[in-house]
Amino acid sequence: MSKKLRIGVLMGGRSAEHEVSLRSAKNVVQALNPEKYEITLIGIDKEGRWFWYPQSMLMEMSSDPKTVTLPEPSPDQAVAVLPGHAEGQLLRLTSPPQPLPIDVMFPVLHGTFAEDGTMQGLLEIARLPYVGADVLGSSVGMDKDVAKRLLRDAGIPSARSVTVHRSRRSEIRFDQIVETLGLPCFVKPANAGSSVGVHKVTDAATFEAALDDAFKYDIKLLVEEAIVGRELECSVLGNEVPQASTFGEVIPQAEFYSYEAKYLDESGALLAIPAQLDDEKRGEGQKIAIQTYQALGLEGMARVDMFLRESDQTFLINEVNTLPGFTQISMYPKLWEESGLSYSLLLDKLINLASQRFQRQNQLSTDFF
């Protein structure tokens, strides 16, 4: 009998998307094949502290996105990262400390300190293989401002936007924004996901209120033009030779696809899977999704969100999500299921991709002389 692969599942985190992460982690753990994997749960609280949890905790955890939370841990559940330790790079801080051997880490984390390159940098230093994009790809994918610049350089169109910094807020002129982007427009944090801090602006009052809220989540914001058209999403999977899934369409029932519509209000949006596109248009969109993935240096996985503009039927990139949601209704796994890849087999592929990239990187020399 082959040895089970030891998977560390990271969940929670210092992020406004902490609760979404917990719900995603529960689904991932339930879908991982117990005959293939031995699972270690690591919960990160909102202060950034790491704790080991028994698997039974996930089953007892609330499924309500408003109340889901990590249980209060005991002191002996604390976990430390110790790069280069002979028995494992993670230790439970019991007396004496207990190693937590991990073969591949699966960061089921969203938002800041999770998919922005910071966690990936820590895992690189700890020499732990991990699922998802590397440090650079994660950081670029998270920063919508930098991503737009790279897409522009690659000739991939995205919605027009203006970048504003908190330190220069007094210089922001609403009339200039309107002249450049028109109304309505959207304000969003440059480094956040799940529509956290995103607001639709229709006048000067809503603009100032939107800035007030969005600056709670980031020091850099995007003010972006409103696109009249369809909101489409495509799942991309792979390292050097990525593949694209079929498309799904988000049909908001409110003004836009807000956090509430995604996670709190069951009737907040309709998800059409697959999206109704002819073969030619679907192929064009999949090609653009893969070009976007490669232009941003992504590996492992990403969900590529785009608009199909009504006026001229052109695709415009909205954003990418390098650690997309894995809840029951999340688009990333649902699109792969529609494309013929089950949730469980998708997780197998992601873990294999993480191992392959780690082996590839280990073949590179660190010696000069």
C-alpha positions in Angstrom: 0.0 0.0 0.0 1.4 3.4 -1.0 2.1 5.9 1.7 -0.5 8.7 2.0 0.6 12.2 1.1 0.6 14.6 4.0 -1.5 17.7 3.2 -1.5 20.8 5.3 -4.7 22.8 4.9 -4.3 26.5 5.8 -7.5 28.3 6.6 -8.7 31.6 8.1 -6.0 34.3 8.1 -5.6 38.0 8.7 -8.1 39.1 6.0 -11.5 40.5 5.5 -12.2 37.2 3.7 -11.4 35.1 6.8 -14.9 33.6 7.0 -15.0 32.7 3.3 -11.7 30.9 3.8 -13.2 28.7 6.6 -16.1 27.7 4.5 -13.9 26.9 1.5 -11.6 24.8 3.8 -14.4 22.7 5.0 -15.3 21.8 1.4 -11.8 21.1 0.4 -11.2 18.7 3.4 -14.4 16.9 2.7 -13.4 16.4 -0.9 -9.8 15.2 -0.4 -9.6 11.5 -0.8 -8.9 9.9 2.6 -7.2 6.9 1.0 -4.7 9.2 -0.7 -4.1 12.0 1.9 -3.4 12.5 5.5 -4.7 15.9 6.5 -3.3 18.4 9.0 -5.5 21.4 9.7 -3.8 24.7 10.5 -6.1 27.6 11.4 -4.8 31.2 11.3 -6.7 33.6 13.5 -7.4 37.3 12.7 -4.2 38.3 14.6 -2.1 36.0 12.4 -1.5 33.3 15.0 -1.2 29.7 13.8 -3.0 26.8 15.5 -3.4 23.0 14.9 -7.0 21.8 14.9 -8.5 18.3 14.8 -10.5 17.4 11.6 -13.6 17.0 13.7 -13.6 20.8 14.3 -14.5 21.4 10.7 -17.6 19.3 10.9 -18.7 21.1 14.0 -18.1 24.6 12.5 -21.0 26.7 11.6 -21.9 26.8 7.9 -23.5 30.3 8.3 -21.1 32.9 6.7 -22.2 35.4 9.4 -21.2 33.2 12.4 -18.5 30.8 11.1 -15.4 31.2 13.2 -12.3 29.3 14.5 -12.9 27.8 17.9 -10.8 29.2 20.8 -7.6 27.1 20.8 -5.7 25.8 23.8 -2.0 26.9 24.2 -0.7 23.5 23.2 -2.4 23.9 19.8 0.0 26.8 18.8 2.1 26.1 15.7 5.4 27.6 14.7 7.1 27.6 11.3 10.7 26.4 11.6 12.5 26.3 8.2 15.0 23.5 7.8 13.9 21.5 10.9 15.0 17.8 10.5 11.6 16.4 11.4 9.4 18.9 9.7 9.1 22.6 9.0 6.0 23.0 11.3 6.0 22.3 15.0 3.2 22.1 17.6 4.4 24.1 20.6 3.7 21.4 23.1 6.2 20.3 25.8 8.2 18.9 24.2 7.4 20.3 20.7 5.8 17.9 18.2 6.7 18.0 14.5 3.9 18.3 12.0 5.4 16.8 8.8 3.8 18.2 5.6 4.4 17.1 2.0 2.3 19.7 0.3 0.6 22.8 1.8 -2.8 23.8 0.5 -3.4 27.4 1.4 -7.3 27.7 1.4 -6.9 31.3 2.1 -8.3 34.5 0.5 -7.3 38.2 0.5 -4.4 39.9 2.2 -1.7 38.0 4.0 -3.0 35.0 2.0 -3.0 35.3 -1.7 -0.9 38.4 -2.1 2.5 36.7 -2.0 3.2 37.1 1.7 2.1 33.5 2.6 3.8 32.2 -0.5 7.1 33.8 0.5 6.9 32.2 4.0 6.2 28.8 2.5 9.2 29.3 0.0 11.5 30.1 2.9 10.2 27.1 4.8 10.8 24.9 1.7 7.2 23.7 1.7 5.6 22.8 -1.6 2.3 24.7 -1.9 -0.8 24.9 -4.1 -1.4 27.9 -6.3 0.7 30.7 -7.8 4.2 31.6 -6.6 5.3 34.8 -4.8 5.4 37.0 -7.9 2.3 35.7 -9.5 0.3 35.9 -6.3 1.4 39.5 -5.6 0.7 40.6 -9.2 -2.6 38.9 -9.3 -3.7 40.5 -6.1 -2.7 44.0 -7.0 -5.3 45.1 -9.6 -3.3 48.3 -10.4 -0.1 46.4 -11.2 -2.0 43.6 -13.0 -3.7 46.2 -15.3 -0.3 47.6 -16.2 1.1 44.2 -17.2 -2.0 43.4 -19.2 -1.7 46.7 -21.0 1.9 45.8 -21.9 0.8 42.4 -23.2 -2.0 44.0 -25.3 -4.8 42.4 -23.3 -7.7 44.9 -22.8 -9.2 45.7 -19.4 -11.7 48.3 -18.1 -10.3 51.9 -18.0 -9.4 53.0 -14.5 -7.7 55.7 -12.4 -5.5 54.7 -9.4 -5.7 56.8 -6.3 -3.6 56.7 -3.1 -4.7 57.5 0.4 -1.8 59.9 0.9 -3.0 62.0 -2.0 -6.7 61.9 -1.3 -7.0 65.7 -1.1 -5.9 65.8 -4.8 -8.7 63.6 -6.0 -11.2 65.6 -8.1 -14.6 64.0 -8.6 -15.2 66.2 -11.7 -12.0 64.9 -13.3 -13.0 61.3 -12.5 -16.3 61.8 -14.2 -14.7 63.4 -17.2 -12.3 60.5 -17.5 -14.5 57.5 -16.7 -18.1 58.8 -16.8 -20.9 57.7 -14.4 -21.7 55.4 -12.9 -18.2 54.1 -12.0 -16.8 51.7 -9.3 -14.4 52.2 -6.4 -12.5 49.2 -5.3 -9.4 48.5 -3.1 -6.4 47.5 -5.3 -5.6 44.6 -3.0 -8.8 42.8 -1.9 -11.2 40.2 -3.2 -14.7 38.9 -2.8 -16.0 42.4 -3.6 -14.8 43.7 -0.2 -14.9 47.5 -0.1 -16.3 47.7 -3.7 -18.9 50.4 -4.3 -20.9 51.7 -7.2 -20.7 55.5 -7.5 -23.4 57.7 -9.0 -22.7 61.1 -7.6 -20.2 63.1 -5.5 -21.7 62.0 -2.2 -21.5 58.3 -3.0 -18.0 58.8 -4.3 -16.8 60.3 -1.0 -18.5 57.5 1.0 -17.0 54.9 -1.3 -13.5 56.3 -0.7 -14.1 56.3 3.0 -15.0 52.6 3.1 -12.5 51.3 0.5 -9.6 53.0 2.2 -10.3 50.9 5.3 -9.0 47.9 3.3 -6.1 49.3 1.3 -4.0 52.4 0.9 -4.4 52.2 -2.9 -7.7 52.2 -4.8 -9.0 51.9 -8.3 -11.8 54.0 -9.7 -13.0 52.0 -12.7 -15.4 52.6 -15.5 -18.7 50.7 -15.5 -18.9 48.2 -18.3 -22.3 47.5 -19.9 -22.2 43.9 -20.8 -22.0 40.3 -19.5 -19.9 39.2 -16.5 -18.1 36.0 -17.3 -15.7 33.8 -15.4 -13.2 31.1 -16.6 -11.2 28.7 -14.5 -7.6 28.2 -15.5 -5.4 25.2 -14.3 -1.8 24.3 -14.9 1.8 25.4 -14.6 3.7 26.0 -17.8 1.0 24.6 -20.1 -2.3 25.8 -18.6 -5.8 24.8 -19.7 -9.0 26.8 -19.5 -12.5 25.6 -18.5 -15.8 26.4 -20.0 -17.3 29.8 -19.0 -19.8 30.7 -16.3 -21.9 33.8 -16.2 -22.7 35.9 -13.2 -26.1 37.5 -13.5 -26.5 39.9 -10.5 -30.0 40.5 -9.1 -28.8 43.6 -7.3 -26.8 46.6 -8.7 -23.6 44.5 -8.9 -22.0 41.3 -7.7 -21.3 42.4 -4.1 -19.9 40.5 -1.1 -23.5 40.1 0.1 -24.6 38.7 -3.3 -21.7 36.2 -3.3 -21.9 34.9 0.2 -24.9 36.1 2.2 -27.9 36.5 -0.1 -28.9 33.2 -1.8 -30.9 35.2 -4.3 -28.2 37.9 -4.8 -27.1 36.5 -8.2 -27.8 33.8 -10.7 -24.9 31.7 -11.9 -25.4 30.3 -15.5 -23.1 27.3 -16.0 -22.2 27.0 -18.8 -22.6 30.5 -20.1 -24.4 30.7 -23.4 -21.6 31.4 -25.9 -21.1 30.1 -29.4 -18.0 28.0 -30.0 -16.1 30.8 -31.7 -16.7 33.3 -28.9 -16.0 30.7 -26.2 -12.7 29.8 -27.8 -11.7 33.4 -28.1 -12.4 34.0 -24.4 -10.5 30.9 -23.3 -7.5 32.0 -25.4 -7.6 35.4 -23.6 -8.0 33.8 -20.2 -4.8 31.7 -20.8 -2.9 34.8 -22.2 -3.9 36.7 -19.1 -2.8 33.8 -16.8 0.6 33.7 -18.6 1.1 37.5 -18.8 0.7 37.7 -15.0 3.1 34.8 -14.4 0.5 32.6 -12.8 0.8 28.8 -12.1 -1.3 26.3 -10.3 -4.7 27.9 -10.7 -6.6 31.1 -11.1 -10.1 32.2 -11.9 -10.1 34.9 -14.7 -13.0 37.3 -14.5 -13.9 39.3 -17.6 -16.6 41.3 -19.2 -18.1 40.8 -22.7 -19.0 44.3 -23.6 -22.4 44.7 -25.1 -21.6 47.5 -27.6 -18.9 45.7 -29.6 -18.8 42.1 -28.1 -15.2 42.5 -27.0 -13.7 40.8 -23.9 -12.3 43.0 -21.2 -10.4 41.5 -18.2 -11.9 42.5 -14.9 -9.5 40.7 -12.5 -7.9 37.4 -11.6 -8.2 35.4 -8.4 -5.2 33.2 -7.7 -6.8 31.4 -4.7 -10.5 31.3 -5.7 -13.3 30.2 -3.4 -14.0 26.5 -2.9 -17.4 26.7 -1.2 -20.4 24.7 -2.5 -21.4 27.5 -4.9 -17.9 28.7 -5.9 -17.4 29.2 -9.6 -13.9 27.8 -9.9 -14.6 24.1 -9.0 -18.1 24.3 -10.5 -16.7 25.3 -13.9 -14.2 22.4 -13.9 -17.0 20.0 -12.9 -19.0 21.3 -16.0 -15.8 20.7 -18.0 -15.6 17.1 -16.9 -13.2 17.3 -13.9 -14.7 16.4 -10.6 -14.0 18.4 -7.4 -11.9 15.5 -5.9 -9.9 15.0 -9.1 -9.4 18.8 -9.4 -7.8 18.8 -5.9 -5.6 15.9 -6.9 -4.3 17.9 -9.9 -3.7 21.0 -7.9 -1.6 19.0 -5.4 0.3 17.3 -8.2 1.0 20.7 -9.8 2.4 22.0 -6.5 4.7 19.0 -6.2 5.9 19.3 -9.8 6.7 22.9 -9.4 8.7 22.3 -6.2 10.7 19.6 -7.9 11.3 21.9 -10.9 12.6 24.6 -8.6 14.8 22.2 -6.7 16.6 21.4 -9.9 17.9 25.0 -10.2 21.3 25.7 -8.8 21.9 27.9 -5.8 25.7 27.6 -6.2 27.8 30.0 -8.3 31.3 28.7 -7.6 
